[in-house]
C-alpha cells in the first residue's frame, strides 16, 4: 500500500511538472508571435520600375517559418492597367500569392463591384480568381454567379458560371 501511494505521488508530481513546462512553452510561443506583430503595414510591388500595386493594412503579424504575413483590414490598390481596389477583413500574403478572406470587395474603375468571401491573387501570372459565389453590382443592377478570373492587367474578367439577375424584392 505504501509503495502505491509513493508511486501515485511521483506520477502526480511528474504530470504537474510536465503541464507546467507545456504552459511555459505556450506562453513563450505567444510572446514570440507578439514580437512579430506589425501595425500600419505598407508594401509596394514594382516590375521594371513600374508600380503594379500597393498593399496596406491596419495590423497583422509575420510568421517566419511560413514566410507569410497575416493582415487585418486590408486594402489593395492596383496601379498598372485597370485601376482596381480590393478591400478585405483579412489576408494571407505569401511571396507569390495573396489570399483575401471575409467580406472581400473588388471595386473596378468602371463602377463594377464584386463581393465574395475569398479571392486569390497570383503575383506571377497577375491573375485574380475565386471559385466562390459572388454578387456583382453595376449601377442599379445586382447579379449572382459563381467564380471569376480577372487577367490581362485586370482589364478582362471571365465569369465561370452563368450570371443571373438578382432582385431582392422578389
N, C-alpha and C positions, 0 to 999 in steps of 0.2 A: 504494500500500500504506500509506503513512504517513497519508494522509487518511482511510482507512477505520479505522485504529487510533484516530485522533483522534475520528472520528465515534462509534466504539464507546465511548470514554471519556466523551464528552459524554452519550450516551444512558444509559449506566450510572449516571453521577452524577445525571442528571435523574430516573431511576427511583428511585434511592436517596432523593433529597430528597422526591419525591412520597410514597413509602412512609413516610418519617419524618413528614411532615406529616399523613398519614392516621392514623397511630398516635397522634400527639399529639391529634388531633381526637377519636378514640375514647376516649382517656383522659379528656379534658375532658367528654365525654358521660357516662361512668361516674361521674365526680366530681359532675356535675350531678344524676344520679339519687340518688347517695348523700346529697346535700344535702337531698333531699326525702323521706328515709326517716322513717317515723312509727313510734313504739313506743307501746304501750298505747293504741291508738285507741279512742275512745268517741264515740258520736253518738246523739242522740235526735231523734225526729220527732214534732212536735205538730200537731194540727189542731183549731182552735177551743179552745185551751187544754186539750185532752185529749191525753195522751201515747199515741200509737199504738204505737210500738215503740222499742226501743233496740238499738244495734248496737255490738259491741265486738270487738277483735282484738288479738292479741299484737304483730304487726308488719305492716308494709306500706310502700308508698310512693305518692306522689301524682304523677300525670303531668299537668302543667299544660296541655299542648297538647290533651289529650283531656278535660280536666276530670273526671278519674276517679281513684279510689283502687284499688289492687290490695292486698288484705289477705290475711293468712295466719292460720289458726286462728281462724275467725270464729264468733261466737255472736250470733244474732238472737233477741230476746225480744219477743213480741207482747204488748202490754199491754191493748189495747182489743178487745172481742169475745172470741173464743175465745183462751184462753191457749195459745200455741204457741212452741216454741223450735226454732230451726234451727241446726245445727252443720255446718260445712264446713271442709275443709282450706284452701280459698282462695275469694276472692270479688272481683268487679269491681263497684265502687259508682259509679254514674253519678248524674246529677241526678234522673232519673225512673225508674230501674230498678236492681235489684241482681241480679247473676248469681252463683250459688253453684256451685262446681266441686269434684269429687273427694270421695268419702266423705261425701256430704250425708245428713244425718239430720234428719227433721222429727218432733218429739215433740209430740203433742196432749195436752190435759189429760185426755181420756177414755182414756188409755193406748195409743192407736194410735201406731205409729211407722212412718214411711215412709223407705225407703232408696233413694237414687238417686245418680247421678254428676253430674247437672245440674238446676238449678232456676232459674226466672226469676221474680222478684217485681217486678210493675209497680206503682209507687207511686201513679200517677194513678188506675188502676182498682182498686187494692187487691186484686190477684189474684196467686196463686202458681200456677205452671204448669210442667209438664215434659211432653215427648213421649217421654222415655227410658223404659226398663224400670225398674220399681220393685218392691221387696219390701215387703210390708205385714206388720207384726207387730201382733197384737191378742191380748192374754192369751197363750194357748198356741198360737194359730193363726198360720201363716205362709202368705201368699198372694203370687202374682205377677200383675202386669199391666203394661201399657204405657201411660203417660201419665195425668195427672190435672190437674184445675183446682180450686183452692180459692178461694172468694169469699164475699161477704156477711159481712164481718168474720171470715173464716176459719171460719165456722160451717157452711158447706156445702162438701162435697167431691164432685166428679163424676169417676169413672174413665172414661177414654176408650176402653178396651178391656175385654173380659170379664176378670173376676178369677178366677184359678184357685187352688185349694188346693195348697199346696206342702208335700210331705212328704219330708224329706231322707233318711228311712230306706228309701224305695222306690227 
